[in-house]
């Protein structure tokens, strides 16, 4: 299949484009609103609080997000989320002055809550829109999408707020959401999966608990969860320590912080294309393991290079480079979760993964804040990089090497699993990890596939 094979799936292209507009809109507010909070208060603590308001809903909304994605038609869920994001942001158009701060906090929390509903449904829908052998390529393109959306949305949010004001930010934000919703309104091709009819007869709490039980009972999901959590803690530490590294160690200022943070998207763009083409046949677990390990090793180099040189443009190149394995790792992670979960459990597994990621990042931010001055910046940066290295080694040792040792990666095995999932009446099946999985009682995902 040629490199554009996945882009021949019109349903996927529509979802891909809608996701770009949705993520671009989110990045506009993620950049503009914390800046607005600082303008209103002049307080770094209030700005940090606004960022936490944007992070915690991913944890709190996880049970609802997963169940909705598995219980109802995912396209409809995505449309309603886009509409909801537009509605809850309207108060920003009518507030002004000091009284705006509580409204800004509420909008940030509401937007983050709805975004937490969007991501599991979107990523759970991908395997229903592309063939199995194109799923990794599809996730690579989704990762590239995120990088482009970050570049466009973050730039627009900052520029429009600075030169035109909040009302123009809101106009661009609402326009992007309208485009996303319009793309999602038509039905997807018939191959897209539909919720299990029995799901509506099952209480939502019981449905959520059943998803957690399936995660606990699956070896691949447990190990992937460990890898994800270690990486999330490291990423949370990075968000705090990176700023201190640029200001204290490199002697930079706010422009340098912004440039080094944004340039990572350049590496992400290249990596997304690479995953969609040359790496699309590589096993997702290998992409996860090697990508995460590479992030850790590059981080070690970056954090300790100032002992030799602090030439800023060298760090621009290194930060652009480190964005590439980050996207490769995220594509592998998404593919592993999608593949192992299957259509019935995809929403709950993905939402749990996103919740663990948000919780890990919040914990990492707190750890970095508590120990940055006690341990010292160089030592804490080394710990941050070591967590990425450890996460990569866990994935390589237990997901890649472990699966080879039991012979579960052969095409014959994959065919057996898909055939088992489509049996009728439902039967006890063998999961992709080689374990018995009594919860696998619905149609297999059409393909096999964060962060």
N, C-alpha and C positions, 0 to 999 in steps of 0.2 A: 504493500500500500504506500502511496506517495505521502509526502510530508504534510499535505493539506487534507488528508483523508478525513480527519475528524471535523474539519470545517465544511465538509459536504453534508453533514447531518444538520438539516435546517432547524430542527427543534433545539439542538445544542447551541447553534449560532445565535438563535433568538434569546435563549437563556443567558448565554455568554455576554451578549450586548446589553441586556437588561441589567445584569449584575454589574457591568462597568458603570452604567449611569447611577445605579443605586449606591455603589461604593464611592463614586466620585462625590455624590451628595453628602454621604456620611463624613468623608474627609473634610469637606468644606466646613461643617459645623465643628468637627473635632479640633480643627485649627482655630477657627474664628471665635468660638465661644470661650475657651480658656483665656485667649487674649483679651476678649471683652471683659471677662471677670477681673483680670489684672488692671485693665483700664478703669474699671468702676471702683476698685478697692485699693489698688496699689499694694496688695498683699500677696506674697508668695504662698502663704498658707491657704488662703482662699482659692488660689489658682490650683494648688495641689488637691484641695477638696473637690473642686470641679472635675478634675481628672479621675478621682476615685468614684464620683457619681457616674462616670462613663464606663467604669470597669466592673463594679460590683453587680449590676443587673445581669450580666452574663452568667454569674453564679446563681443568683436567685431565680432567674427565669428558666434555668436548665430543665427542670421537670416538665413544665408546660410546653417549652419549645420542642422537646423531643416527642412528646405525646401528640402534639398538634401535627407535626411533620409525618408521623406514622398513622394518624387516625383519619386525616382529611386529605383531599386532593392537594398536592403540594403547590401546584400552580396557583390555586385559589388562595392558599395561605400567603404566598409571596405577593399577590396582588393586594390583598387586604393589609399586609404590613406596609407596603408602599403608600397606600392611602392613609393609613394611620400615622405614618411618619410625617406626612404633609399636614395633617390636621393638628397634631400636637405641637407643631412648630409655629402655628399661626399666632399665638400670643406674643411672640417676639416682634411681630409687626406693629403692635399697639402699645408696647411698654416703653418707658424712657426714664432716664434719671436713676437715682439711688434705689427706687422701688423695683428696678428691673432685676436686681440680683436674685431674689428668691425665684422669680419666674425663669431666669436662665438656668438655675440649678434644677428646677423641675423639668424643663425641656431637655436638658442634658440626660437626666435619668430616664425620661420617657423615650427619648431617641435610642438610648443604649438598650433599653428593654425590648423595643421593637426590633432593633438590629439583631438581638440575641434570638429572636424568633425567625429571622430571615435566613441566617447562615445555615442552620441545620437543614431546613427545608430545601434550600438551594443546592447544597452539596449532596443531599440524599436523592435529589432528582437527577443529577448528572448520570449515574449508572443506567437510568431508564431511557436515556436519550442517545447513548452511543453504544456501539458494539463492544464486547468484552476486551478485544485486543486494542481498542483505542482509548480505554479509560485513563491510563497513565498520561497519554498525550493530552486528553481533555483537562486533567487536573493541572498539567503544566501550563496550558493556556489560561486556566483560571488563575494560577499564580502570577502569570505575566499580567493579566487583567488587573490584579490587585496592585501591582507595581505602577502601572500606568495611571490607575485611578488615584493612587497616593500622590503621584507627581502632579496630576492635573487638579485634583480636588484640593490638596493642601495649598498649592500655589494660588488657585482661584480664591480660596477662603481668606488667605492672608492679604492678597492684593486688593480684593474687593472691599474688605473691611477697612484697610488702610486708606484707600483712595476714594471710595464711594460710600462707605457706611454699611451698617448692618442690613438695611432694607434691600440693598443690591445683592448682598450675600444670600438673603432669603429668596429673592427672585430667582437667582441661579439655582439654588437648592431645590426649590419647588419645581422648576422646569425640568431638572434632571430626574426627579421622582415621577413626574408625569410621563416622561419618555420611557422610564423603566416599567411603569404600570401598563402603558399602552402596548409594549412589546409582550407583556405577560398575559394580556387579556385573551387572545385566541388560544384555543386548545392546542396542546402539543400532539405530535403524531400518536397513532394508536399504540405504538410500542411502549409508550410511557406507562409505568406501573400505576396501579390504583390501590387504594387502601384495602386491607382485608375486611370483608364484610363483618366478620366477628368482632372487629375492633370496636365498633359502635356499641356493641352489647356489653363490653367490658368497661368497668369503672376506670376513670382516667388514672386514679392513684394506683389501682392494681396493675394497669398497663405500664405505668412508670416503674413500679417495683419489679415487674416481670423483665423489663429491659435491664435494670440493674443486676438482676439475678443472672441474666444471660452474659453480661459483661464479666461478672465474677467467675462464671463457669467456663470461660473461654481463655485458654492459655495465651493465644496471640493478643487478645484484647488486654489482658492483664499486663503483659510485658510492654506492649505499646503504650499503655497508660503510664508505666514507670518512666519510659523514655520521654513521653510528653511532659510529665510533671517536672522532671529534672531540667528539661530544656526551658520550660516556662519560668521556673525559679531563676534560672540564669538570665532569661530575657528581662524579667522584672528588675533584677539587679543592674542589668545593663542600662535600663532607662534612667536610673539615678546616677550610676557611676560614670556613664558616658559623658554627661554634662561636666562633672568634676574633672574628668580626664582632659577634656578639651580646654577648660578654663584654667585649671591649675598646672597640668603637666605640659600641654602644648602652648600655653600662654595665649589662647585664642579668646574670642568674645562671642556674642550672640550670632553674628553672621557666620562665623566658623562652625558653631554648633548646628545651625540650620543647614549649612552646605553639607557637612559630613553626614548628618542624619538623612538628608534627602538623596544623596548620591548613591546610597545603597540600592535604591530602586533601579538604577542603571544596570547593576549586576543582576538584579531580579528579572529585568526584561530579557537579557541574554539567556539566563537560565531557563526561563519559561519556554522560549523558543527551542532551546536544546532538549528539554524534556519532551516537547511535542514532536521532535524529529529524531535526533540521533539516540536519545535515551528512552524512547517510548517502549522498547522491548525489555528494558532492564526491570528486574523484579522490584516492586514497590518497597519491600523491606530493605533491599540493598540501597535504594535511593535514600530512604530514611536514615539508615545507619551511616553511610559514607558522607551524606550531606551534613548531618549533625556533627560528626567527628571533624569534618573539614572546618565547620564554623568554629569549633573549639580550638583547633590548631592555629587557624588564622588569628583568632582572638589572642592567643598566647603571644604570637609574633607582634601584633599591634600594641598590646599593653606593655611589652618590655622593650620595644624598639627605641623609645625615647632615651634609653641609656646610651644609644649610639647617635641618633639624630632626631631633631624635632622639625625637620623640613616639612612644612604643612602640606605641600602638594603631593608628597609621598603618601601621606595619610589619606588624601582624597582618593588616590588610586587603590589603596588597600581597603578602604571602606566600600568603594564601589565593588571590589572583588568579593568581599565577604557577603554581599547581598546575593550572590549567585548560589552558593551552597545552601543558603537559607531557604530559597525558593525550591531547590531540588529536594531538600528535606521535607518541606511542607507538602509538596506534591506526593512524595512517597508516603507520608503520614496519612494524608487524605485517602490515598488508594488502599492502604492497609485497612483502615477503618471501614471504608465502604465495602470492600471485598468480604471481609470477615463478618460484618453485620448482616449483609443481605438486605433485600428490599423491605422486609417486615420490620426490622429493628434499626434501619439506617438512621432515622431521625433521632431516636433515643440515644444511640451510641455516639453519634456526632455531637449532639447537644451536651452530653456528659463530657465528651472530650473538650469542647469549647469551655465548659464550666471549669474543668480541671485546669485548663490553660489560664483562664482569668484568675482563678484562686492562686495558682502557682506564681503568676506575675505579681499579684498583690502582695503575696508573702515575700517574694524576692525584693520588691521595692521597700518593704518594711525592714528586711534584714540589712539591705544596703544603707538605709537611713540610720539604723541603730549603730552599725559597726564601722561606718566609713571613717570616722575620726578615731575610734578606739583601736581598730586593727591597722589602719593605714590604707591609703588608696592602692598602692602596688600589691599588697597582700590580698586585698579583697577582690581586685581585678583578676588575680590569679585563680582565686576560688571560683569566680564567675566563669572563666574559661574552662576550668577543670570540670565543672558541672556539665557543660556541653560535651566535653570529651567523654565523660562517663556515660552520658546518655547515648552517644553514638556507639560506644563499645557494648553497651547492653543490647542495643538493637542488632548489632552485627553478631554478637555471641549467641543470642537466644532466638532471634527471629530469622536471621540468614543462615548461620551455621547450624543452628538447632534444627531448622526445617530440612536442610540438606541431609542431616544425619538420619532422619526418619523417612526420607524419600517421599515427601509430600508435594514436591514442586514439579512433578512430571505432568505433561499434558493429559496423560491418561487419568491421573487422579482428579484433575480439574473437571474433566468430562464426567467422571463418576459423581462428583459432588453436584454438578448442575443437573444431571439426570435425577439424582436423589431428591433434589429440591422440587422437582416438578411432578413428583409422584402423586397419585390420587387413588385412595384417600391419603392424607398426610401420614408420613412414616417417620420413625426415628432415623435421623440422617447423620452422616459424618461431616463434620465441619472442615473447612480448608486447613485447619491445623492438625487434622488426623484424629480429633477427639469426637466422642459422641455428643451430638447437639440436639436434644429433643425439641428445642424451640424452633428449629428450622423446618417450618411446615408450610411455607408459601413459596411462590415462584422465586427462582434464583435471580439475582441481579443480572442485567444484561451485560454487565462488565465488572471488572475487578479493580477497586482503588484502595490546612492547616493543610497548625496550624498550618 
